[in-house]
Amino acid sequence: MDPQKVKHGEITALKISNLSGWIDPQTHLNLDFPKHLMREVYIAENLELNSKIITKDERLMSALVSPQAYKHLGFVDEAERTEQLREEISKETKYKEKVVE
């Protein structure tokens, strides 16, 4: 599993009920920002809404992130990074709106 190909999402009734953007390696895979490390991910049949979460013996299947995926990427200013991500999302949304028009 490529840890940079993981999205934020919500699970309801063993299905993906909400799916948003890709994880941010600067925070999720940064050993210098340990409070936000992604350590485990749940496995779904597909990375799309309503996809089933894979289970075995009534337990959600998950995978641990490989230790090799983590890097020392330096200090993260949370407020600044949040603003940068919001700007990126805003640009993507505007682009999608133009394409649809």
DRENDRENSE-545314 format. One line per 8 residues: for each residue x, y, z of C-alpha. Coordinates in steps of 0.1 Angstrom, whole numbers, plus 2048, in hexadecimal, padded with zeros to 3 digits. Layout:
! residues N
X Y Z ~ ... $
//
This chain:
! residues 101
800 800 800 ~ 80D 822 7F7 ~ 806 838 815 ~ 804 857 7FF ~ 7E6 848 7EE ~ 7D0 849 80C ~ 7B2 861 810 ~ 7A0 86F 82E $
77E 85F 832 ~ 763 853 848 ~ 754 831 84C ~ 730 82B 854 ~ 720 808 854 ~ 740 7F9 846 ~ 740 80F 827 ~ 752 82F 81E $
739 84A 825 ~ 74E 868 820 ~ 76E 86C 80D ~ 784 88B 80A ~ 7A7 893 7FF ~ 7C8 880 7FF ~ 7DC 880 81F ~ 7F6 89B 823 $
819 88A 825 ~ 827 8A9 836 ~ 812 8A2 854 ~ 806 87D 852 ~ 829 86E 84A ~ 83F 888 85C ~ 853 87A 879 ~ 858 89E 884 $
832 8A2 889 ~ 829 883 89D ~ 807 88D 8AA ~ 7F8 889 887 ~ 80A 86A 879 ~ 7F5 852 865 ~ 7FC 830 875 ~ 7E0 81A 869 $
7C8 81B 84C ~ 7A8 807 845 ~ 7A5 7F4 825 ~ 788 7F9 80D ~ 77F 7E6 7EE ~ 783 807 7DA ~ 78C 82A 7E3 ~ 76A 839 7DC $
74A 841 7ED ~ 734 824 7F9 ~ 751 80B 7F4 ~ 750 7EF 80E ~ 76B 7ED 829 ~ 77B 7CB 828 ~ 775 7B6 847 ~ 780 795 854 $
770 783 871 ~ 75B 7A2 878 ~ 779 7B9 87B ~ 783 7D6 864 ~ 7A2 7CE 850 ~ 7BD 7E7 854 ~ 7E2 7EB 84A ~ 7FE 7FB 85E $
812 816 84C ~ 835 809 845 ~ 850 81A 85A ~ 863 822 83A ~ 847 839 830 ~ 84F 852 84C ~ 869 86D 847 ~ 876 88A 85B $
866 8A7 847 ~ 86B 8C3 860 ~ 855 8DA 875 ~ 831 8DF 86A ~ 81F 8FF 872 ~ 7FC 8F1 876 ~ 7EA 912 86F ~ 7FF 919 850 $
7FC 8F6 843 ~ 7D6 8F6 848 ~ 7D3 916 835 ~ 7E9 909 818 ~ 7D3 8EA 816 ~ 7B3 8FF 815 ~ 7C2 914 7F9 ~ 7CA 8F4 7E5 $
7A7 8E7 7EA ~ 798 908 7E0 ~ 7AC 908 7C0 ~ 7A2 8E4 7B8 ~ 77E 8ED 7BE ~ 77F 90B 7A7 ~ 790 8F7 78C ~ 776 8DC 78E $
75A 8F6 78C ~ 769 905 76C ~ 76D 8E3 75C ~ 748 8DB 763 ~ 73B 8FC 755 $
//
